[in-house]
Amino acid sequence: MFKLPIVNRTKIVKDLFLEKLDYIIQKIESLGVFFENSSLANSDHSQKLGKELNALKQSTNYLLENDAFLLQASLDSAKALGDLLQEAKQQTKVLSDIYSEQQQFYNKILEEFQNSQASSSLAIKEEFQSSQASSLLAIKEEFQSSQASSLLAIKEEFQSSQASSLLAIKEEFQSSQASSLLAIKEEFQSSQASSLLAIKEEFQSSQASSLLAIKKSLKILGDKNFNEDIEIQLMVFLYSFLPYQCAIDIGANKGDVSVELLKAGYEVYAFEPFKPIFEELSNRLGDELSFHAFPLAIGSKNEVKELHIAKDITESQIHGHYSLFSSINLHSLPEGLVFSDAISVEVRNLASLHESGSIPKEIGLVKIDTEGFDLEVIRGMEDYRYPVVIAEFWDSKLSFGQSGDIHKLEDLIKEMREKQYQWYIVIYRVMGDDHTWQVSYYCNYCRSVENSLGNVFFFQDYKIFSEALKWCSSVIPATYFAT
């Protein structure tokens, strides 16, 4: 059914209502004229009827006026409703447009996310496939490189193990107590000395045949020249194992050590502070291209100190050349030797000589023989390190070592351990009953043999230490300590 808009329908109702009211008013006016013209105009009944018609006319006019107002209000309301409806339609359209835009925006984000996700998934997939292929290839190659015999051995060993054995091991481990551990520790400590001795004896016995042949061809005990030169021979032997072929001879005296080092191939930097002896040294070796001599003493710092000159006062000069015993450090001397004079000498430390360029920084071997001042020389190394360092020591019961506090073997070892020298070989001498020097060696034991003197070789590299130990075990009798 066709439906008119509400405004039009209201207007039609209004028109019909007004038309009816006009019709009623016309009838009332016609009746009034009729009664006025008729003979009944003055009758009580006609007057009464006239009053009623007038009242009806007034009532009709009132209704007309009021209803017209109500109708107008209704029309205004209807129009307002229409405007609101139109505005609602417009708002709905705006909301619809906003919704459409939001929908398009979300669709665009979703599309971008899906595209990004697809790209990331593809990249991850490709990377995973590539990594997987590489891993599989590596695993395949590693697996192929393994040998069938090794796999079979591992398989047989694994199969031979039984669950009961594993359970027994676990229970035994859990049941061990602190007392058992203490007993094991005590047993280990009590057997350590004998075990070490057994290991050393086994090591020596494994080379007994070759060592015996070598020792038969050498005179070790009672041969004065051999005993005096044994440390020099070891220095010469080590030349082939050192990373640098430069050596430092501190306390060079007349150059007996420097001569042998030069013959082995070393480039030698020699230091001798006593001027008369330095001139003899220079005259003897000054023409050697690989020899460099310095009239300096070496110590812990740069300074000037007194060099005490030793003198042999025996009639037969039993101590040999007295200059060998001159020292910066005052210490006890054997009978017949005295410090008779003192001269001022310049003292430099090794670190300053490196920094000034007087000596190279790459040194393979340092020999120190300063008659009791060796510890100060070592302290002057500061942060410099050398593959091999040789220093002299005296036992405290020896006539040279009864006074003075920087010549003990223990002091040298302590200082060098702080400088990370972990391995050392001690070559020492003691006077035998036949008044000849008896030579022996031991390693990594920080006490000196009673009434002994000698030299200690310090090593930073175990491989060089091992080669030196092999040489010593081949040519020198070894000393072992039970405790």
HUPEDA-V32643 format. One record per residue. N is the residue number from 1. RES is the residue in three letters. SS is DSSP state (H for helix, E for strand, C for the rest). PSI is psi in radians with two decimals (999 if undefined). Layout:
BEGIN
n->{N | N}
res->{RES | RES}
ss->{SS | SS}
psi->{PSI | PSI}
END
This chain:
BEGIN
n->{1 | 2 | 3 | 4 | 5 | 6 | 7 | 8 | 9 | 10 | 11 | 12 | 13 | 14 | 15 | 16 | 17 | 18 | 19 | 20 | 21 | 22 | 23 | 24 | 25 | 26 | 27 | 28 | 29 | 30 | 31 | 32 | 33 | 34 | 35 | 36 | 37 | 38 | 39 | 40 | 41 | 42 | 43 | 44 | 45 | 46 | 47 | 48 | 49 | 50 | 51 | 52 | 53 | 54 | 55 | 56 | 57 | 58 | 59 | 60 | 61 | 62 | 63 | 64 | 65 | 66 | 67 | 68 | 69 | 70 | 71 | 72 | 73 | 74 | 75 | 76 | 77 | 78 | 79 | 80 | 81 | 82 | 83 | 84 | 85 | 86 | 87 | 88 | 89 | 90 | 91 | 92 | 93 | 94 | 95 | 96 | 97 | 98 | 99 | 100 | 101 | 102 | 103 | 104 | 105 | 106 | 107 | 108 | 109 | 110 | 111 | 112 | 113 | 114 | 115 | 116 | 117 | 118 | 119 | 120 | 121 | 122 | 123 | 124 | 125 | 126 | 127 | 128 | 129 | 130 | 131 | 132 | 133 | 134 | 135 | 136 | 137 | 138 | 139 | 140 | 141 | 142 | 143 | 144 | 145 | 146 | 147 | 148 | 149 | 150 | 151 | 152 | 153 | 154 | 155 | 156 | 157 | 158 | 159 | 160 | 161 | 162 | 163 | 164 | 165 | 166 | 167 | 168 | 169 | 170 | 171 | 172 | 173 | 174 | 175 | 176 | 177 | 178 | 179 | 180 | 181 | 182 | 183 | 184 | 185 | 186 | 187 | 188 | 189 | 190 | 191 | 192 | 193 | 194 | 195 | 196 | 197 | 198 | 199 | 200 | 201 | 202 | 203 | 204 | 205 | 206 | 207 | 208 | 209 | 210 | 211 | 212 | 213 | 214 | 215 | 216 | 217 | 218 | 219 | 220 | 221 | 222 | 223 | 224 | 225 | 226 | 227 | 228 | 229 | 230 | 231 | 232 | 233 | 234 | 235 | 236 | 237 | 238 | 239 | 240 | 241 | 242 | 243 | 244 | 245 | 246 | 247 | 248 | 249 | 250 | 251 | 252 | 253 | 254 | 255 | 256 | 257 | 258 | 259 | 260 | 261 | 262 | 263 | 264 | 265 | 266 | 267 | 268 | 269 | 270 | 271 | 272 | 273 | 274 | 275 | 276 | 277 | 278 | 279 | 280 | 281 | 282 | 283 | 284 | 285 | 286 | 287 | 288 | 289 | 290 | 291 | 292 | 293 | 294 | 295 | 296 | 297 | 298 | 299 | 300 | 301 | 302 | 303 | 304 | 305 | 306 | 307 | 308 | 309 | 310 | 311 | 312 | 313 | 314 | 315 | 316 | 317 | 318 | 319 | 320 | 321 | 322 | 323 | 324 | 325 | 326 | 327 | 328 | 329 | 330 | 331 | 332 | 333 | 334 | 335 | 336 | 337 | 338 | 339 | 340 | 341 | 342 | 343 | 344 | 345 | 346 | 347 | 348 | 349 | 350 | 351 | 352 | 353 | 354 | 355 | 356 | 357 | 358 | 359 | 360 | 361 | 362 | 363 | 364 | 365 | 366 | 367 | 368 | 369 | 370 | 371 | 372 | 373 | 374 | 375 | 376 | 377 | 378 | 379 | 380 | 381 | 382 | 383 | 384 | 385 | 386 | 387 | 388 | 389 | 390 | 391 | 392 | 393 | 394 | 395 | 396 | 397 | 398 | 399 | 400 | 401 | 402 | 403 | 404 | 405 | 406 | 407 | 408 | 409 | 410 | 411 | 412 | 413 | 414 | 415 | 416 | 417 | 418 | 419 | 420 | 421 | 422 | 423 | 424 | 425 | 426 | 427 | 428 | 429 | 430 | 431 | 432 | 433 | 434 | 435 | 436 | 437 | 438 | 439 | 440 | 441 | 442 | 443 | 444 | 445 | 446 | 447 | 448 | 449 | 450 | 451 | 452 | 453 | 454 | 455 | 456 | 457 | 458 | 459 | 460 | 461 | 462 | 463 | 464 | 465 | 466 | 467 | 468 | 469 | 470 | 471 | 472 | 473 | 474 | 475 | 476 | 477 | 478 | 479 | 480 | 481 | 482 | 483}
res->{MET | PHE | LYS | LEU | PRO | ILE | VAL | ASN | ARG | THR | LYS | ILE | VAL | LYS | ASP | LEU | PHE | LEU | GLU | LYS | LEU | ASP | TYR | ILE | ILE | GLN | LYS | ILE | GLU | SER | LEU | GLY | VAL | PHE | PHE | GLU | ASN | SER | SER | LEU | ALA | ASN | SER | ASP | HIS | SER | GLN | LYS | LEU | GLY | LYS | GLU | LEU | ASN | ALA | LEU | LYS | GLN | SER | THR | ASN | TYR | LEU | LEU | GLU | ASN | ASP | ALA | PHE | LEU | LEU | GLN | ALA | SER | LEU | ASP | SER | ALA | LYS | ALA | LEU | GLY | ASP | LEU | LEU | GLN | GLU | ALA | LYS | GLN | GLN | THR | LYS | VAL | LEU | SER | ASP | ILE | TYR | SER | GLU | GLN | GLN | GLN | PHE | TYR | ASN | LYS | ILE | LEU | GLU | GLU | PHE | GLN | ASN | SER | GLN | ALA | SER | SER | SER | LEU | ALA | ILE | LYS | GLU | GLU | PHE | GLN | SER | SER | GLN | ALA | SER | SER | LEU | LEU | ALA | ILE | LYS | GLU | GLU | PHE | GLN | SER | SER | GLN | ALA | SER | SER | LEU | LEU | ALA | ILE | LYS | GLU | GLU | PHE | GLN | SER | SER | GLN | ALA | SER | SER | LEU | LEU | ALA | ILE | LYS | GLU | GLU | PHE | GLN | SER | SER | GLN | ALA | SER | SER | LEU | LEU | ALA | ILE | LYS | GLU | GLU | PHE | GLN | SER | SER | GLN | ALA | SER | SER | LEU | LEU | ALA | ILE | LYS | GLU | GLU | PHE | GLN | SER | SER | GLN | ALA | SER | SER | LEU | LEU | ALA | ILE | LYS | LYS | SER | LEU | LYS | ILE | LEU | GLY | ASP | LYS | ASN | PHE | ASN | GLU | ASP | ILE | GLU | ILE | GLN | LEU | MET | VAL | PHE | LEU | TYR | SER | PHE | LEU | PRO | TYR | GLN | CYS | ALA | ILE | ASP | ILE | GLY | ALA | ASN | LYS | GLY | ASP | VAL | SER | VAL | GLU | LEU | LEU | LYS | ALA | GLY | TYR | GLU | VAL | TYR | ALA | PHE | GLU | PRO | PHE | LYS | PRO | ILE | PHE | GLU | GLU | LEU | SER | ASN | ARG | LEU | GLY | ASP | GLU | LEU | SER | PHE | HIS | ALA | PHE | PRO | LEU | ALA | ILE | GLY | SER | LYS | ASN | GLU | VAL | LYS | GLU | LEU | HIS | ILE | ALA | LYS | ASP | ILE | THR | GLU | SER | GLN | ILE | HIS | GLY | HIS | TYR | SER | LEU | PHE | SER | SER | ILE | ASN | LEU | HIS | SER | LEU | PRO | GLU | GLY | LEU | VAL | PHE | SER | ASP | ALA | ILE | SER | VAL | GLU | VAL | ARG | ASN | LEU | ALA | SER | LEU | HIS | GLU | SER | GLY | SER | ILE | PRO | LYS | GLU | ILE | GLY | LEU | VAL | LYS | ILE | ASP | THR | GLU | GLY | PHE | ASP | LEU | GLU | VAL | ILE | ARG | GLY | MET | GLU | ASP | TYR | ARG | TYR | PRO | VAL | VAL | ILE | ALA | GLU | PHE | TRP | ASP | SER | LYS | LEU | SER | PHE | GLY | GLN | SER | GLY | ASP | ILE | HIS | LYS | LEU | GLU | ASP | LEU | ILE | LYS | GLU | MET | ARG | GLU | LYS | GLN | TYR | GLN | TRP | TYR | ILE | VAL | ILE | TYR | ARG | VAL | MET | GLY | ASP | ASP | HIS | THR | TRP | GLN | VAL | SER | TYR | TYR | CYS | ASN | TYR | CYS | ARG | SER | VAL | GLU | ASN | SER | LEU | GLY | ASN | VAL | PHE | PHE | PHE | GLN | ASP | TYR | LYS | ILE | PHE | SER | GLU | ALA | LEU | LYS | TRP | CYS | SER | SER | VAL | ILE | PRO | ALA | THR | TYR | PHE | ALA | THR}
ss->{C | C | C | C | C | H | H | H | H | H | H | H | H | H | H | H | H | H | H | H | H | H | H | H | H | H | H | H | H | H | H | H | H | H | H | H | H | C | C | C | C | C | C | H | H | H | H | H | H | H | H | H | H | H | H | H | H | H | H | H | H | H | H | H | H | H | H | H | H | H | H | H | H | H | H | H | H | H | H | H | H | H | H | H | H | H | H | H | H | H | H | H | H | H | H | H | H | H | H | H | H | H | H | H | H | H | H | H | H | H | H | H | H | H | H | H | H | H | H | H | H | H | H | H | H | H | H | H | H | H | H | H | H | H | H | H | H | H | H | H | H | H | H | H | H | C | C | H | H | H | H | H | H | H | H | H | H | H | H | H | C | C | H | H | H | H | H | H | H | H | H | H | H | H | H | C | C | H | H | H | H | H | H | H | H | H | H | H | H | H | H | H | H | H | H | H | H | H | H | H | H | H | H | H | H | H | C | H | H | H | H | H | H | H | H | H | C | C | C | C | C | C | C | H | H | H | H | H | H | H | H | H | H | H | H | H | H | H | H | H | H | C | C | C | C | E | E | E | E | E | C | C | C | C | C | H | H | H | H | H | H | H | H | H | C | C | E | E | E | E | E | C | C | C | H | H | H | H | H | H | H | H | H | H | H | C | C | C | C | C | E | E | E | E | C | C | E | E | C | C | C | C | E | E | E | E | E | E | E | E | E | E | C | C | C | C | C | C | C | C | C | H | H | H | H | C | E | C | C | C | C | C | C | C | C | C | E | E | E | E | E | E | E | E | E | E | E | E | C | H | H | H | H | H | H | H | C | C | C | C | C | C | C | C | E | E | E | E | C | C | C | C | C | H | H | H | H | H | H | C | C | C | C | C | C | C | C | E | E | E | E | E | E | E | C | C | C | C | H | H | H | C | C | C | C | C | C | C | H | H | H | H | H | H | H | H | H | H | C | C | C | C | E | E | E | E | E | E | E | E | E | C | C | C | C | C | E | E | E | E | E | E | E | C | C | C | C | C | C | C | C | C | E | E | E | E | E | E | E | C | C | H | H | H | H | H | H | H | H | H | H | H | H | H | H | C | C | E | C | C | C | C | C}
psi->{2.41 | 2.30 | 2.18 | 2.67 | 2.72 | -0.58 | -0.74 | -0.72 | -0.71 | -0.70 | -0.69 | -0.78 | -0.71 | -0.80 | -0.77 | -0.72 | -0.79 | -0.66 | -0.70 | -0.74 | -0.73 | -0.71 | -0.75 | -0.73 | -0.72 | -0.73 | -0.70 | -0.72 | -0.67 | -0.73 | -0.59 | -0.76 | -0.69 | -0.79 | -0.57 | -0.58 | -0.27 | 2.95 | -0.14 | 0.20 | -0.56 | 0.06 | 2.73 | -0.63 | -0.73 | -0.68 | -0.73 | -0.74 | -0.65 | -0.74 | -0.72 | -0.66 | -0.73 | -0.75 | -0.70 | -0.67 | -0.78 | -0.72 | -0.70 | -0.76 | -0.71 | -0.78 | -0.69 | -0.81 | -0.85 | -0.75 | -0.57 | -0.72 | -0.77 | -0.72 | -0.68 | -0.73 | -0.69 | -0.72 | -0.75 | -0.75 | -0.75 | -0.72 | -0.74 | -0.70 | -0.67 | -0.75 | -0.76 | -0.71 | -0.73 | -0.74 | -0.67 | -0.67 | -0.72 | -0.78 | -0.70 | -0.70 | -0.74 | -0.81 | -0.68 | -0.74 | -0.77 | -0.79 | -0.73 | -0.75 | -0.78 | -0.72 | -0.74 | -0.72 | -0.82 | -0.65 | -0.69 | -0.78 | -0.77 | -0.73 | -0.77 | -0.76 | -0.76 | -0.69 | -0.77 | -0.73 | -0.69 | -0.76 | -0.81 | -0.75 | -0.72 | -0.76 | -0.77 | -0.72 | -0.80 | -0.76 | -0.74 | -0.77 | -0.71 | -0.82 | -0.71 | -0.69 | -0.76 | -0.79 | -0.78 | -0.69 | -0.77 | -0.77 | -0.72 | -0.79 | -0.75 | -0.72 | -0.74 | -0.56 | -0.38 | 2.55 | 2.58 | -0.63 | -0.69 | -0.76 | -0.72 | -0.71 | -0.76 | -0.74 | -0.82 | -0.70 | -0.72 | -0.74 | -0.52 | -0.36 | 2.46 | 2.62 | -0.60 | -0.63 | -0.75 | -0.73 | -0.71 | -0.70 | -0.76 | -0.81 | -0.67 | -0.70 | -0.76 | -0.50 | -0.12 | 2.44 | 2.90 | -0.59 | -0.65 | -0.74 | -0.73 | -0.71 | -0.70 | -0.75 | -0.80 | -0.70 | -0.70 | -0.77 | -0.65 | -0.49 | -0.05 | -0.82 | -0.81 | -0.59 | -0.75 | -0.72 | -0.71 | -0.67 | -0.78 | -0.74 | -0.68 | -0.71 | -0.78 | -0.67 | -0.46 | -0.36 | 0.34 | -0.74 | -0.79 | -0.68 | -0.65 | -0.71 | -0.68 | -0.80 | -0.52 | -0.49 | -0.03 | 2.57 | 1.97 | -0.89 | 2.41 | -0.10 | 1.85 | -0.82 | -0.73 | -0.77 | -0.68 | -0.52 | 0.03 | -0.70 | -0.66 | -0.68 | -0.66 | -0.69 | -0.74 | -0.75 | -0.68 | -0.23 | -0.72 | -0.21 | -0.01 | 2.54 | -0.39 | 2.51 | 0.34 | 2.41 | 2.63 | 2.23 | 1.75 | 2.15 | 0.87 | -0.42 | -2.21 | -0.02 | 0.35 | -0.72 | -0.75 | -0.66 | -0.82 | -0.63 | -0.70 | -0.68 | -0.63 | -0.35 | -0.03 | 2.60 | 2.16 | 2.33 | 1.90 | 2.53 | 2.19 | 2.00 | -0.36 | 1.99 | -0.82 | -0.70 | -0.64 | -0.68 | -0.68 | -0.73 | -0.81 | -0.72 | -0.58 | -0.73 | 0.09 | -0.42 | -0.14 | 2.21 | -0.49 | 0.25 | 2.33 | 2.10 | 2.52 | 2.27 | 1.05 | 2.64 | 2.67 | 2.31 | -2.71 | -0.33 | 2.92 | 2.10 | -3.12 | 2.25 | 2.96 | 2.24 | 2.09 | 2.13 | 2.17 | 2.67 | 2.37 | 2.01 | 0.16 | 2.65 | -0.65 | 0.08 | 0.95 | -0.28 | 0.04 | -2.61 | 2.07 | -0.46 | -0.37 | -0.38 | 0.06 | 2.51 | 2.60 | -0.58 | 2.11 | 2.26 | 3.02 | 2.69 | 2.70 | 2.88 | 2.30 | -0.17 | 2.38 | 2.74 | 1.96 | -0.32 | 2.96 | 2.46 | 2.69 | 2.33 | 2.66 | 2.32 | 2.30 | 2.65 | 2.78 | -0.67 | -0.75 | -0.58 | -0.63 | -0.82 | -0.58 | -0.18 | 0.14 | -0.58 | 2.62 | 2.81 | -0.35 | 1.64 | 2.32 | -0.57 | 2.42 | 2.09 | 2.24 | 2.20 | 1.51 | 0.30 | 1.01 | -0.01 | 0.20 | -0.64 | -0.67 | -0.62 | -0.77 | -0.73 | -0.53 | -0.11 | -0.53 | -2.05 | 0.04 | 2.50 | 2.56 | 2.56 | -0.69 | 2.31 | 2.25 | 2.26 | 2.69 | 2.59 | 2.78 | 2.44 | 2.59 | -0.31 | -0.11 | 2.63 | -0.55 | -0.44 | 0.27 | -0.27 | 2.80 | 2.63 | 0.28 | 0.53 | 0.07 | 2.54 | -0.72 | -0.67 | -0.73 | -0.78 | -0.75 | -0.80 | -0.74 | -0.54 | -0.65 | -0.41 | 0.25 | 0.54 | 1.80 | -0.31 | 2.52 | 2.67 | 2.26 | 2.08 | 2.06 | 2.90 | 2.48 | 2.60 | 2.18 | 3.07 | -0.44 | 0.25 | 0.51 | 2.68 | 2.22 | 2.25 | 2.44 | 3.07 | 2.78 | 2.95 | 2.55 | 0.73 | 2.12 | 0.41 | 2.53 | 2.63 | 2.48 | 2.34 | 0.44 | 2.78 | 2.79 | -2.78 | 2.54 | 2.26 | 2.09 | 2.48 | 2.45 | -0.50 | 2.18 | -0.58 | -0.73 | -0.72 | -0.75 | -0.73 | -0.70 | -0.69 | -0.68 | -0.74 | -0.81 | -0.75 | -0.31 | -0.47 | -0.19 | 2.40 | 2.47 | 2.65 | 2.34 | 2.54 | 2.27 | -0.56 | 999}
END
